[in-house]
Amino acid sequence: MKKHFAVLCIAVAMCAGSTHSFAQSKNGGWVSLFNGRDLKGWHSFNKTGPVKNWEIENGALVCLGAVKGTDTGGDIVTDKQYDNFELTWEWKIDKGSNSGVLYHVVESPKYEATYVTGPEYQIIDDIGWVPDKLEDWQKTGADYAMHVANGNKKIMPVGQWNTSRIIFNNGHVEHWLNGKKIVEFTAWDADWNKRKAEGKWKDHPEYGMAKTGHIALQDHGHKAYYKNIRIRQL
C-alpha cells in the first residue's frame, strides 16, 4: 500500500511539475525593468554617474521634473537594448504634466534628446496642458508626431493610474491604453515614410530608423509616476 501511495505521489508531483513548466513557458519571458526600490538597470541618457532627477516614492519610479523649461537632459534609459518586444507599464501624472515612453533609443554624443531617434508613446495631461492647444498627435497614447490615438482611447483622470502597452514586432507596432488598442501602424512602410518626410521629423533622418535600442522615460520638466514596468522579447 505504501509502495503504491509513493508511486502515486511521484506521478502527481511529475504532473504538477509538468503543468508548472508549461505555464512558465506559455506565460514566461516577462522581465521586470523596475524593482520598486531603486534605479538598478537604468541610467541617464548619454550620461554616467548617479541619477538625481528621478527617485522612488511608494514603490513608484518618479520623475521630479528637474529640467524645467526644456525637454532634454533628464531622460533615463534602460541599460539593456531591445529589438522586438512587448512592454507594459502603469503610469500617472500631475495636472499639467508631460512625459513619455520611448523605444529603440540610440545613445550618442551627437543626439541631445532621446526622441530624436526613438519613437514615443506620448503621455500628457490632454485637458490641463496650458502652454498651447494640443494637436491630436501630441495627445496621450499617440505615436508622437506620427500617428494619433483612435476612438477607443479612455484615459483615467489626472492623478489616477493608467495601464499602457507597446508592441513592436518586426515593424508592426501597437499602442494600448487601459485594455484598448488605440494605435496601430507599420514602421518603415510607404505611409510611415510619408508622415516622417512631411512632419516634425523631416529634418531628422535618424528618427525611427534604429531596429534596436534602449527604452527611455522622459523628463519634460514635470512630475510623472511609473510602476510595474515589464518587458518580454518577441
trRosetta pair geometry for C-beta under 8 A, 3 or more apart (Angstrom, degrees):
i j d omega theta_ij theta_ji phi_ij phi_ji
1 4 5.9 -54 -150 37 30 107
1 5 6.3 31 151 -19 64 108
2 5 5.5 -55 -148 37 33 115
2 6 6.3 36 152 -23 66 104
3 6 5.8 -53 -151 32 30 111
3 7 6.6 29 152 -18 63 104
4 7 5.7 -53 -150 35 34 111
4 8 6.3 37 151 -21 65 106
5 8 5.6 -55 -150 36 31 114
5 9 6.4 33 152 -22 65 104
6 9 5.7 -52 -150 33 32 112
6 10 6.5 32 152 -19 65 103
7 10 5.8 -54 -152 34 32 111
7 11 6.4 33 151 -20 65 106
8 11 5.7 -55 -150 36 31 112
8 12 6.3 31 154 -18 66 105
9 12 5.8 -54 -148 37 31 110
9 13 6.2 32 153 -20 65 107
10 13 5.7 -55 -148 37 30 112
10 14 6.3 31 153 -21 65 106
11 14 5.7 -55 -149 35 30 111
11 15 6.4 29 153 -17 64 106
12 15 5.7 -57 -151 38 31 111
12 16 6.2 31 153 -19 66 107
13 16 5.6 -54 -146 38 31 111
13 17 6.1 31 155 -19 65 107
14 17 5.7 -54 -145 38 29 111
14 18 6.2 33 153 -22 63 106
15 18 5.5 -54 -146 35 30 113
15 19 6.3 31 155 -19 65 104
16 19 5.8 -54 -149 36 30 110
16 20 6.3 31 152 -20 64 106
17 20 5.6 -54 -148 35 32 113
17 21 6.3 31 154 -19 66 105
18 21 5.8 -55 -148 36 30 110
18 22 6.4 31 153 -19 64 106
19 22 5.7 -55 -149 36 31 112
19 23 6.3 32 153 -20 66 105
20 23 5.7 -54 -150 35 31 111
20 24 6.4 31 152 -19 64 105
21 24 5.6 -54 -149 35 33 112
21 25 6.3 26 155 -15 67 106
22 25 5.9 -58 -145 40 30 105
22 26 5.9 26 157 -18 66 111
23 26 5.8 -58 -141 40 27 109
23 27 5.9 -15 172 20 66 112
24 27 6.8 -75 -132 57 19 80
24 28 4.5 40 168 -58 63 124
25 28 5.6 -31 -105 18 19 123
27 30 7.5 -27 152 -6 73 115
29 232 4.1 72 125 -150 100 116
29 233 6.7 -120 -175 44 110 66
30 230 5.1 8 -172 175 105 124
30 231 7.3 148 -150 78 60 26
30 232 4.7 -54 -88 -64 52 110
31 230 6.6 156 76 -157 37 73
31 231 5.6 -28 61 66 89 77
31 232 6.7 139 9 -87 76 56
32 35 6.4 99 123 -84 128 56
32 229 7.0 94 -165 80 64 64
32 230 5.5 -42 -100 -100 52 81
33 41 6.1 -162 -166 128 61 142
33 42 7.8 80 165 -61 92 100
33 78 6.1 -64 -151 -104 120 121
33 215 6.8 -41 -142 72 160 148
33 229 4.3 -67 62 116 105 109
33 230 6.6 -175 3 -96 86 24
33 231 5.7 56 -43 -2 117 107
34 41 7.4 -140 -84 68 45 129
34 42 7.7 17 -94 -31 84 127
34 61 5.3 -92 -144 -33 146 132
34 226 7.0 145 -25 118 169 103
34 227 6.9 -129 96 -138 139 43
34 228 7.7 -53 64 -18 112 8
34 229 4.4 71 7 39 113 112
35 38 6.7 -2 64 42 112 68
35 40 6.1 9 11 52 128 114
35 41 7.7 125 -16 9 98 126
36 56 7.3 99 171 -149 39 125
36 59 4.3 -9 -159 -151 105 82
36 60 7.8 -4 -132 -57 72 25
36 227 7.0 49 -101 -143 87 97
37 40 7.8 12 76 9 92 111
37 56 6.4 13 -175 -134 19 169
37 59 8.0 -16 -64 -118 50 62
38 56 6.4 -75 -88 -33 34 141
39 42 4.6 -87 -179 61 88 110
39 43 7.8 117 145 -77 116 40
39 51 5.3 -114 150 39 175 135
39 54 6.5 105 -92 96 131 118
39 56 7.8 -144 -46 -46 74 101
39 61 7.4 106 -98 -129 77 112
39 76 7.2 -96 -155 -157 123 152
41 78 6.2 -22 156 -146 87 77
41 79 5.4 -115 -160 12 46 110
41 80 7.4 -29 -160 1 91 96
42 51 6.9 -9 113 -32 103 156
42 54 7.8 -54 119 81 144 153
42 76 4.8 33 174 164 118 122
42 77 6.8 157 -151 79 74 28
42 78 6.1 -52 -99 -102 67 41
42 79 6.8 -114 -76 -29 18 80
42 217 8.0 -14 -140 21 137 115
43 47 6.9 -158 156 79 95 73
43 48 7.0 -14 -172 -115 133 45
43 51 6.8 -162 -145 -57 40 111
43 76 6.7 172 91 -153 19 84
43 77 6.5 -28 65 61 68 76
43 79 6.2 77 -3 -81 105 79
44 47 3.7 -18 93 59 114 120
44 48 7.8 -124 52 -44 98 10
44 49 7.5 -19 25 66 124 75
44 51 5.3 161 -50 -103 94 88
44 74 7.6 -71 -139 -152 104 29
44 75 7.3 115 -157 84 62 49
44 76 5.8 -58 -97 -103 44 70
44 77 7.7 51 166 17 13 81
45 75 4.4 23 -11 83 133 98
45 76 6.7 -145 -29 -108 78 17
45 77 5.1 90 -86 -16 77 114
45 105 7.3 -75 -120 156 116 140
45 107 6.5 -160 -161 -108 69 96
45 113 7.9 44 124 -150 155 31
45 114 5.4 -106 -112 -62 155 100
45 214 8.0 173 -108 89 86 150
45 216 6.4 30 -76 -127 121 124
46 107 5.5 176 -76 -154 67 92
46 108 7.4 -45 -102 59 109 18
46 109 6.7 126 -151 -91 122 48
46 111 7.4 -165 -65 79 135 82
51 54 5.2 -17 144 43 125 100
51 76 6.0 23 -127 -99 145 123
52 66 7.2 67 107 -73 86 172
53 63 6.9 15 138 -156 89 67
53 64 5.1 -132 -170 47 62 107
53 65 7.7 -154 -176 43 106 15
53 66 3.5 -107 -125 14 117 136
53 67 6.9 31 -153 -27 164 81
53 74 4.8 -71 95 -145 157 107
53 219 5.7 36 126 -119 132 160
54 61 6.3 7 178 -180 117 86
54 62 6.5 160 -158 81 67 47
54 63 5.6 -33 -103 -100 87 51
54 64 6.5 -153 -88 -4 31 88
54 76 5.8 -38 -10 -28 154 142
54 217 7.7 83 -103 91 145 130
54 219 7.4 -120 -61 -73 95 121
55 62 5.6 -26 67 63 68 99
55 64 6.4 51 8 -52 100 113
56 59 7.2 13 -176 -100 100 13
56 60 7.0 151 -155 72 59 40
56 61 6.4 -33 -100 -98 68 51
56 62 7.0 141 -116 14 16 93
57 60 5.5 -28 71 60 75 93
57 62 4.7 17 15 -15 113 144
57 225 7.4 -75 64 -121 114 109
59 227 6.1 52 127 -125 86 132
60 225 4.7 9 159 -170 141 100
60 226 6.4 142 -171 66 86 35
60 227 4.5 -72 -112 -57 75 111
61 217 7.3 121 121 38 128 178
61 225 7.4 140 74 -161 48 50
61 226 4.6 -29 66 69 100 94
61 227 6.6 160 13 -77 77 56
61 229 7.3 -20 18 -12 137 131
62 223 6.6 -9 -175 -159 98 91
62 224 7.3 167 -153 83 54 43
62 225 5.2 -13 -104 -105 81 73
62 226 7.7 -177 -76 24 36 68
63 74 7.3 94 -155 143 107 121
63 99 6.2 152 35 -109 155 132
63 217 6.8 -154 -62 140 120 113
63 218 7.7 2 -101 99 161 43
63 219 5.0 -173 -158 -102 122 81
63 222 7.4 49 107 90 117 49
63 223 6.1 165 85 -145 76 38
63 224 4.4 17 38 47 119 87
63 225 7.7 -128 22 -63 75 36
63 226 7.9 58 -19 -4 93 103
64 219 7.8 1 53 -132 59 120
64 223 6.6 -11 -140 -100 25 80
65 68 6.9 61 149 -76 86 71
65 74 8.0 72 -141 145 20 167
65 97 7.5 -106 -82 -129 130 98
65 219 6.6 177 -106 -163 33 88
65 220 7.5 -30 -124 74 81 50
65 221 5.0 45 -166 165 86 30
65 222 4.4 28 -108 -111 128 5
65 223 5.0 -68 -20 -50 120 52
65 224 7.7 117 -61 -4 91 76
66 74 5.5 163 61 -113 93 135
66 219 6.5 -13 40 -179 78 141
66 221 7.7 -100 68 -116 24 50
67 70 5.0 -80 159 70 103 95
67 71 7.2 127 111 -105 130 14
67 72 6.8 -157 -178 73 152 35
67 73 4.8 147 -110 72 134 105
67 74 3.9 -137 -19 -21 122 127
67 219 5.2 104 17 123 114 112
67 220 7.5 -76 75 -154 109 11
67 221 5.2 -91 88 -75 67 75
68 221 4.8 105 -114 -145 33 109
69 221 6.1 146 2 -115 29 152
70 73 6.4 39 104 20 132 117
70 221 6.4 130 50 -56 45 122
71 98 7.9 -60 -104 114 110 126
71 113 6.7 38 112 -130 88 136
71 115 7.6 -11 137 13 122 135
71 218 7.1 -4 -167 -175 91 116
71 219 8.0 167 -152 96 49 55
71 220 4.8 -2 -118 -127 88 78
71 221 7.0 -78 -81 -9 55 101
72 75 7.7 -46 -141 -6 42 104
72 112 5.3 7 -154 144 148 96
72 113 4.5 -88 -103 -84 102 97
73 219 7.5 -76 83 80 63 120
74 218 7.8 72 88 -179 89 48
74 219 2.9 -75 111 76 119 143
74 221 7.7 139 26 -61 151 51
75 102 7.8 -6 -157 28 142 128
75 113 7.4 97 -1 -156 138 64
75 114 4.7 -105 118 -15 169 130
75 216 5.1 17 171 -176 123 116
75 217 6.5 170 -156 82 75 47
75 218 5.2 -28 -104 -115 103 49
75 219 5.6 -149 -69 17 45 83
76 216 6.8 163 86 -150 40 67
76 217 5.3 -3 58 53 89 96
76 219 7.6 73 -11 -25 78 106
77 105 5.7 -124 -119 84 130 141
77 107 6.9 -161 63 -65 164 113
77 114 6.8 171 -73 -106 113 128
77 214 3.9 35 -179 148 119 143
77 215 6.7 151 -155 78 67 44
77 216 4.5 -30 -96 -94 83 82
77 217 7.9 -171 -79 19 39 64
78 81 7.4 161 90 -75 107 36
78 82 7.6 27 73 -12 149 105
78 214 5.1 -179 51 -158 78 85
78 215 4.5 46 -7 47 122 90
78 216 7.7 -114 0 -67 73 45
79 214 8.0 129 31 -123 2 111
80 214 7.6 138 90 -116 36 73
81 212 5.3 72 150 157 116 97
81 213 5.5 -69 -146 -155 105 12
81 214 5.5 -64 -101 -67 74 55
82 85 4.6 14 163 -42 133 142
82 103 7.1 -58 73 -158 110 105
82 104 7.9 -92 78 -71 73 59
82 212 6.6 -159 100 -151 23 78
82 213 7.4 -38 52 65 58 40
82 214 7.8 87 17 -122 79 21
82 215 6.5 22 23 -39 124 97
82 231 6.5 -90 -92 171 160 146
82 233 6.4 -146 -144 -99 100 93
83 104 8.0 60 -124 -95 44 94
83 168 7.9 -134 147 111 43 116
83 211 5.8 19 -141 143 99 79
83 212 4.1 -40 -83 -93 84 93
83 233 7.5 52 51 -146 76 103
84 168 6.0 -142 -134 107 51 78
84 169 5.0 64 -155 -120 111 52
84 170 6.1 0 -95 -37 129 62
84 233 6.5 83 84 -169 72 70
84 234 4.1 -91 136 67 106 96
85 103 7.5 -153 56 -150 125 141
85 166 7.8 35 96 100 93 93
85 167 7.7 -150 101 -141 49 44
85 168 5.8 21 48 52 70 94
85 231 5.4 -11 -173 -169 126 105
85 232 6.6 154 -156 80 74 40
85 233 5.4 -45 -98 -108 80 49
85 234 5.9 -165 -86 2 19 91
86 165 6.8 -7 -175 -170 87 105
86 166 7.4 176 -151 89 44 52
86 167 5.0 -5 -109 -107 82 80
86 231 6.9 159 82 -153 49 56
86 232 5.2 -4 53 56 96 90
86 234 6.2 91 -22 -51 87 111
87 101 7.5 -169 124 154 139 138
87 103 7.0 -166 -4 -82 152 132
87 165 6.7 159 85 -154 54 55
87 166 4.7 3 54 53 105 93
87 167 7.8 -168 25 -74 66 38
87 215 6.6 155 -116 -116 150 137
87 229 7.6 -9 -171 -167 93 79
87 230 7.3 167 -152 89 50 47
87 231 4.8 -12 -102 -103 76 89
88 163 7.0 1 -172 -175 99 92
88 164 7.1 170 -149 90 55 48
88 165 4.7 -15 -99 -100 79 87
88 228 7.4 -42 118 131 93 95
88 229 7.6 177 92 -145 51 38
88 230 5.3 -6 59 59 92 92
88 231 7.7 179 22 -79 62 44
89 101 6.8 158 41 -91 144 156
89 163 7.6 177 93 -148 35 56
89 164 5.9 -14 63 61 78 90
89 165 8.0 159 20 -83 60 47
89 226 5.8 -14 175 -159 128 100
89 227 7.3 143 -169 72 81 32
89 228 6.2 151 -143 90 49 70
89 229 4.3 8 -105 -104 108 71
89 230 7.2 172 -74 20 63 59
90 161 5.1 4 180 -171 113 113
90 162 6.8 162 -155 80 63 41
90 163 5.3 -31 -99 -96 76 67
90 164 7.7 150 -101 17 27 74
90 226 7.1 140 80 -157 56 49
90 227 5.0 -25 67 67 107 81
90 228 4.8 48 7 48 108 114
91 99 7.7 -146 -171 83 137 134
91 101 7.9 -138 -52 -40 152 120
91 123 6.1 -54 128 -133 151 151
91 161 7.1 139 71 -148 22 67
91 162 5.7 -27 66 60 74 91
91 164 6.4 -11 18 8 114 119
91 224 6.7 -6 -165 178 109 97
91 225 6.3 150 -154 84 58 61
91 226 5.2 -14 -98 -99 87 68
91 227 7.8 167 -78 22 45 64
92 156 7.5 -55 -110 85 94 125
92 158 7.7 112 -176 -166 89 44
92 159 6.1 36 174 -168 126 14
92 160 6.0 -167 -119 89 125 19
92 161 5.0 -74 -51 -90 114 48
92 162 6.5 138 -82 8 64 79
92 224 7.7 174 88 -159 40 58
92 225 4.9 -8 58 59 81 113
93 97 3.7 -150 178 73 113 133
93 98 7.8 82 -155 -45 150 16
93 99 6.4 -169 -98 12 122 115
93 123 6.4 157 -45 154 133 105
93 124 7.5 -53 57 -139 175 18
93 125 6.0 -136 103 -57 129 88
93 158 6.3 -64 84 -140 77 84
93 159 7.9 -69 80 -55 41 38
93 222 7.1 38 -163 128 109 120
93 223 7.0 145 -155 98 64 69
93 224 5.0 -22 -104 -112 87 76
93 225 7.1 -170 -80 19 38 79
94 97 4.6 102 56 -37 71 125
94 125 7.8 -55 98 -58 43 132
94 158 6.7 47 -179 179 22 112
94 159 7.0 49 -115 -77 46 76
94 222 6.6 -144 54 174 104 101
94 223 4.7 49 -1 69 125 110
94 224 7.8 -113 8 -76 79 45
95 125 6.0 86 -156 -123 38 161
95 128 4.7 -78 -166 143 80 167
95 158 5.1 85 -81 149 63 159
95 159 7.6 -7 -43 -42 78 99
96 125 5.4 -62 -66 43 14 150
96 128 4.8 -89 -62 130 61 107
96 129 6.2 127 -137 -102 55 39
96 130 5.8 -6 -126 -8 113 102
96 222 6.7 -150 112 -128 75 139
97 124 7.1 -157 103 -141 57 48
97 125 5.5 98 43 -25 60 109
97 158 7.8 140 23 -142 102 112
97 220 7.8 119 180 70 68 109
97 222 3.7 171 -135 143 74 134
97 223 5.8 -81 -106 64 135 59
97 224 5.7 158 163 -72 136 81
98 123 7.4 138 -164 97 40 66
98 124 4.6 9 -116 -114 74 93
98 125 7.3 -85 -63 14 62 78
98 129 6.9 72 -68 -114 104 113
98 218 8.0 -56 133 112 75 123
98 220 4.1 -78 101 98 98 146
98 221 7.3 18 58 55 104 82
98 222 5.3 102 34 25 64 136
98 224 8.0 -75 90 -59 24 124
99 123 4.6 -23 75 81 82 114
99 124 7.3 175 29 -75 50 57
99 217 7.1 -5 179 -179 115 78
99 218 5.0 161 -166 76 63 93
99 219 7.4 -8 -120 -98 91 25
99 220 5.5 -154 -89 12 45 110
99 222 6.7 -120 -49 73 87 99
99 224 3.7 16 -38 -64 157 164
100 115 7.5 44 87 -83 146 117
100 120 4.4 13 165 -172 139 115
100 121 6.2 162 -165 77 81 53
100 122 5.2 -37 -107 -119 111 39
100 123 5.1 180 -86 23 46 84
100 124 7.8 -3 -63 -44 89 85
100 144 6.6 -2 -134 -45 150 141
100 217 7.8 167 86 -154 45 43
100 218 4.2 26 50 16 81 138
100 220 7.2 72 3 -37 93 127
101 120 7.0 141 73 -156 37 65
101 121 4.6 -10 62 54 92 109
101 123 6.9 64 -9 -18 81 120
101 164 7.2 162 22 102 144 141
101 166 7.0 -151 108 -21 123 134
101 215 7.1 -12 -174 -173 92 93
101 216 7.2 158 -159 82 46 55
101 217 6.1 -17 -105 -102 69 63
101 218 7.4 -125 -65 -1 28 92
102 105 5.4 76 118 -61 116 114
102 114 5.1 147 65 139 157 120
102 115 6.2 -131 -96 -88 147 65
102 118 3.8 86 166 122 116 127
102 119 6.5 163 -146 84 78 37
102 120 4.7 -35 -90 -96 90 73
102 121 7.4 -163 -76 18 39 70
102 215 7.1 154 85 -162 55 45
102 216 4.1 -9 60 57 104 105
102 217 7.9 -161 22 -67 79 20
102 218 6.7 84 -13 -49 109 103
103 118 5.7 166 67 -162 26 109
103 119 6.4 -19 53 62 81 85
103 166 6.4 -169 -22 119 142 155
103 168 6.4 -163 113 -15 153 150
103 213 6.7 127 161 77 53 99
103 214 7.8 -149 -146 102 43 37
103 215 5.4 -12 -105 -106 74 67
103 216 7.5 -158 -68 19 30 77
104 117 6.9 -125 121 138 81 92
104 118 5.2 161 75 -119 65 79
104 119 6.7 37 46 19 113 86
104 168 7.7 -153 -35 178 114 171
104 208 7.4 68 92 -136 138 41
104 210 4.4 166 173 89 102 103
104 211 6.9 -55 -130 -146 126 5
104 212 6.4 177 -123 150 81 6
104 213 3.7 87 -164 35 36 120
104 214 7.8 80 -162 43 4 41
105 114 4.6 -24 -132 -156 133 94
105 117 5.8 113 -143 82 47 106
105 118 3.6 -32 -79 -48 73 139
105 210 7.7 -145 -21 61 1 150
105 213 4.7 169 48 149 35 123
105 214 4.3 -54 65 64 101 88
105 215 7.2 145 13 -94 112 5
105 216 4.6 60 -30 -25 159 124
106 111 6.4 108 89 2 90 159
106 117 4.2 -83 26 148 99 171
106 118 7.3 177 3 -48 64 87
106 206 7.3 -98 44 172 141 120
106 210 5.1 173 -52 -62 112 153
106 213 5.3 -77 -62 -120 60 127
106 214 7.7 163 -72 16 20 92
107 111 7.4 -140 -145 59 25 121
107 214 6.6 48 -32 -4 101 137
108 111 5.1 77 63 10 87 100
111 114 7.8 82 142 -91 121 24
111 116 4.8 -165 -150 69 103 137
111 117 5.9 -26 -129 -21 157 113
111 206 7.3 -123 -89 109 118 154
112 116 7.0 89 49 -24 63 143
113 116 5.0 115 70 -21 84 98
114 117 7.1 -81 -176 48 43 84
114 118 5.2 -29 163 35 84 125
114 214 7.9 -91 -135 83 112 111
114 216 4.2 -166 -158 143 156 173
114 218 6.7 -138 54 -91 132 87
115 118 6.2 -79 -109 64 33 78
115 120 5.4 -14 -117 -43 102 130
115 144 7.1 -50 -145 88 124 145
115 218 7.4 30 -48 -99 108 130
116 204 5.7 -139 -158 -152 76 135
116 206 6.3 26 146 85 91 116
116 207 6.4 -105 173 -84 43 81
117 206 5.3 -50 -98 138 83 105
117 207 6.4 -145 -116 -110 28 39
117 208 7.5 -178 -178 -30 44 29
117 209 7.5 -74 -151 40 81 78
117 210 5.8 38 173 -4 112 125
117 213 6.9 -171 127 -131 121 164
118 208 7.8 93 -146 -81 15 51
118 210 7.5 -37 -84 48 66 124
118 213 6.2 -147 -91 110 104 145
118 214 7.6 -69 -79 71 144 73
118 216 6.0 124 76 20 165 126
119 143 6.0 -19 -176 -163 116 96
119 144 7.2 164 -170 41 62 86
119 146 7.1 -41 -135 14 107 148
119 173 7.7 -35 109 -136 162 157
119 187 7.7 -109 -38 -102 152 123
119 207 7.8 94 -70 176 66 85
119 208 5.3 58 -56 -102 98 95
120 143 7.3 129 71 -162 52 47
120 144 3.9 -3 73 14 109 130
120 218 7.2 26 -136 -38 125 140
121 141 7.0 -19 -169 -136 85 31
121 142 7.9 153 -152 76 44 38
121 143 7.1 -31 -94 -99 52 53
121 144 7.6 -132 -72 -23 4 94
121 164 6.5 136 154 164 145 140
121 166 5.6 -121 -52 -70 138 120
121 175 5.7 159 -121 -124 105 117
122 138 6.5 178 -154 -175 160 35
122 139 6.6 113 104 97 138 23
122 140 5.8 -140 108 -115 89 28
122 141 6.6 -38 64 33 85 23
122 142 4.7 5 26 56 128 85
122 143 7.8 -161 -8 -91 95 5
122 144 4.5 123 -60 -76 106 95
123 140 5.7 39 -127 -123 40 88
123 164 7.9 -99 -82 -36 111 162
123 218 7.9 168 45 50 103 113
123 224 6.6 93 112 -139 134 137
124 129 5.8 16 163 -70 111 134
124 134 7.1 157 110 -109 142 147
124 138 6.8 -21 34 151 160 80
124 139 6.5 -118 62 -141 114 38
124 140 5.5 -147 45 -62 66 78
125 128 4.1 -39 145 57 133 93
125 129 5.1 160 79 -50 83 75
125 158 5.6 20 -121 -92 109 123
126 129 6.8 -37 -141 -2 12 112
126 134 6.4 -109 -143 53 62 157
126 139 4.9 43 -110 -145 107 103
126 140 5.5 -85 -47 3 107 104
126 155 6.9 121 8 51 130 160
127 158 7.6 -116 53 -31 110 115
128 158 6.4 -3 9 -50 138 154
129 132 7.6 -29 135 60 107 56
129 134 5.6 66 70 -46 144 118
134 138 4.5 -139 -160 85 92 118
134 139 5.4 107 141 -70 136 82
135 138 4.8 91 56 3 75 106
135 139 7.6 -131 96 -22 43 87
136 139 5.7 -47 -155 11 40 119
136 142 6.9 143 145 -87 63 138
136 148 4.2 12 136 -127 112 137
136 149 7.5 -139 178 36 92 72
137 142 5.2 155 -155 -179 41 151
137 143 8.0 -44 -151 74 86 57
137 144 6.7 96 160 -160 82 37
137 145 5.3 91 148 -98 125 25
137 146 6.8 142 -152 29 119 27
137 147 7.4 118 -123 59 93 12
137 148 5.3 -85 -80 -76 61 87
137 199 8.0 -105 154 -153 171 142
138 142 6.8 21 17 46 6 152
138 144 7.0 46 -115 -139 45 81
138 145 7.6 41 -76 -64 67 66
139 142 5.5 96 64 -19 62 120
139 148 7.3 43 45 -146 104 89
139 149 6.5 -94 93 19 106 116
140 149 7.2 -6 96 -20 58 152
140 153 7.5 140 94 -167 92 131
140 155 5.6 71 90 -96 148 147
140 177 7.3 98 140 -116 101 152
141 149 3.9 52 100 -82 119 137
141 153 5.4 -169 46 -119 164 122
141 155 7.5 -133 -28 -73 121 112
141 164 7.5 -155 -103 -123 78 116
141 175 5.6 136 -172 141 76 133
141 177 4.8 -54 -102 -43 125 142
141 182 4.8 -18 170 101 137 148
141 183 6.4 170 155 -21 87 114
142 145 8.0 107 134 -9 122 33
142 146 7.7 153 163 54 93 65
142 147 6.4 178 -164 90 74 54
142 148 5.2 -30 -115 -124 109 44
142 149 5.3 -96 -70 -26 64 84
142 175 7.8 133 -146 67 6 173
142 183 6.8 124 -135 -76 34 141
143 146 4.5 -55 112 70 103 108
143 147 3.9 33 41 45 116 96
143 173 7.1 72 -94 127 140 140
143 175 6.4 -155 -56 -32 84 136
143 183 5.4 159 -25 175 97 153
143 185 6.6 -79 5 25 161 136
145 199 5.7 152 169 147 92 130
145 200 4.0 -56 -163 29 139 138
145 201 6.6 125 122 -27 131 95
146 185 7.5 -141 135 59 113 170
146 192 7.4 16 -166 -140 123 74
146 195 5.3 89 -147 136 74 138
146 196 7.2 2 -111 -72 106 71
146 199 7.0 173 -93 69 55 161
146 201 7.7 4 -74 1 98 129
146 208 7.9 91 -76 -71 153 152
147 183 5.2 114 117 -153 120 115
147 185 5.1 -140 -74 -32 159 144
147 195 7.5 1 -58 -160 72 170
148 183 7.5 -168 102 -100 23 104
149 152 7.8 -115 172 60 91 74
149 153 4.4 58 148 -62 131 139
149 175 7.2 -90 -101 95 88 133
149 177 7.3 0 -137 5 136 140
149 182 4.2 -6 -150 161 95 117
149 183 5.7 -70 -102 -55 58 95
150 153 6.6 154 73 -22 46 92
150 182 5.4 -165 37 -159 77 57
150 183 7.0 168 -8 -75 88 47
152 177 7.9 145 113 55 91 95
152 180 4.0 -161 157 163 114 128
152 181 6.4 37 80 70 160 50
152 182 5.2 -142 75 -93 100 71
153 177 5.8 28 -132 64 74 140
153 180 7.0 -162 -85 92 29 129
153 182 4.6 70 -75 -127 85 134
154 177 7.1 174 54 113 56 105
154 178 5.5 -91 80 76 92 140
154 180 6.4 85 18 17 97 142
155 162 6.3 -25 -148 -99 71 140
155 177 6.6 -33 -85 162 74 136
155 178 7.2 179 -101 -8 35 135
156 160 4.0 -111 152 93 126 114
156 161 6.7 20 61 75 163 31
156 162 5.0 -162 19 -73 111 86
156 178 6.9 144 -34 -79 92 139
157 160 5.3 66 63 12 73 120
161 227 7.9 -45 -129 44 126 113
162 177 6.5 -17 177 -163 122 88
162 178 5.8 -74 -153 -58 84 98
163 177 7.5 140 83 -161 56 41
163 178 5.6 111 50 -93 83 47
163 179 7.1 50 77 -36 120 69
164 175 7.4 -24 -166 -170 99 81
164 176 6.4 152 -160 86 50 68
164 177 5.5 -9 -106 -103 80 65
164 178 7.9 -15 -74 -30 56 54
165 174 7.5 -3 111 109 98 97
165 175 7.4 150 83 -161 60 38
165 176 3.8 4 52 51 103 116
165 177 8.0 -148 25 -60 72 34
166 173 7.3 -23 -168 -161 87 87
166 174 7.2 159 -156 83 41 58
166 175 6.0 -11 -103 -104 71 64
166 176 7.7 -152 -65 22 30 78
167 172 7.5 -23 119 112 101 86
167 173 6.8 160 85 -151 65 39
167 174 4.3 12 47 48 108 101
167 176 7.6 53 -10 -12 99 108
167 234 7.7 65 -161 -40 86 151
168 171 7.8 33 -168 -67 79 9
168 172 7.5 154 -154 78 38 51
168 173 5.4 2 -104 -104 72 80
168 187 7.8 20 -143 -9 100 137
168 234 7.8 -176 83 30 55 132
169 172 4.9 -23 68 60 86 100
169 234 5.0 -61 -106 109 99 155
171 186 5.5 36 143 -167 100 75
171 187 4.3 -131 -148 56 74 89
171 188 5.6 -75 -130 34 125 108
171 189 7.5 113 166 -35 130 89
172 184 8.0 -8 -175 -165 81 87
172 186 6.0 -25 -99 -107 56 75
172 187 7.9 -113 -45 13 15 84
173 183 7.4 -29 122 122 96 100
173 184 7.0 165 90 -148 61 43
173 185 5.4 -14 62 64 106 74
173 186 7.1 167 16 -98 86 23
173 187 5.8 80 -23 -33 123 98
174 181 5.7 -49 -167 -140 113 109
174 183 6.8 151 -159 87 41 67
174 184 5.1 -2 -106 -102 76 81
175 181 7.3 116 79 -159 49 61
175 182 5.4 -57 100 67 97 87
175 183 3.6 28 35 45 114 110
175 184 7.6 -138 25 -60 69 48
176 179 7.0 -3 176 -130 111 4
176 180 6.5 161 -155 80 76 32
176 181 5.3 -45 -97 -96 81 53
176 182 6.6 131 -124 10 27 85
177 180 6.1 -27 67 62 68 84
177 182 5.1 2 17 -7 107 139
181 184 6.2 25 166 -50 120 110
185 191 7.4 -126 -156 98 106 122
185 192 6.5 125 158 -80 119 101
186 189 4.4 42 101 -10 115 129
186 191 7.5 87 57 52 92 109
186 192 6.4 -115 93 -32 63 125
187 192 5.6 118 -146 -131 34 166
187 208 6.5 -153 -149 176 113 112
188 192 5.6 -18 -12 79 13 144
188 193 7.0 40 -157 -53 37 94
188 208 7.9 -171 -61 138 75 107
189 192 5.1 97 49 10 64 105
189 193 7.1 -129 99 -4 31 92
190 193 5.9 -58 -148 39 29 110
190 194 6.3 31 154 -22 64 107
191 194 5.7 -55 -149 34 31 113
191 195 6.5 31 155 -18 65 105
192 195 5.9 -56 -150 35 30 109
192 196 6.4 27 154 -17 65 109
192 208 7.7 -144 173 139 117 149
193 196 5.7 -55 -146 38 32 112
193 197 6.1 29 157 -19 66 111
194 197 5.8 -58 -143 38 28 109
194 198 6.2 3 165 -1 65 116
195 198 6.5 -72 -141 47 23 95
195 199 5.6 -1 171 -4 64 129
196 199 6.5 -71 -126 43 18 99
196 201 4.8 -50 -153 82 77 121
196 202 7.0 144 149 -80 56 53
196 207 6.5 179 -145 87 115 119
196 208 6.7 -121 -100 44 135 139
197 202 5.6 63 -170 -114 33 89
198 202 6.5 71 -77 -75 5 122
199 202 6.4 159 63 -34 35 93
200 204 8.0 -6 127 19 69 122
201 204 4.6 -78 -157 56 73 106
201 207 4.1 -94 -151 53 131 163
201 208 7.2 23 -169 3 167 114
204 207 4.2 68 113 -29 112 111
205 209 7.3 16 150 -31 64 143
206 209 5.9 -104 -162 26 40 121
206 210 7.9 24 179 -32 81 92
210 213 4.7 60 124 -41 142 125
215 231 7.1 -139 -44 -70 154 147
217 224 7.6 -166 177 96 107 128
217 226 6.1 -93 -124 -17 143 159
218 224 7.8 39 78 35 72 158
219 224 8.0 -154 -107 28 51 115
220 224 8.0 60 29 -22 93 131
226 229 6.0 29 158 -55 113 117
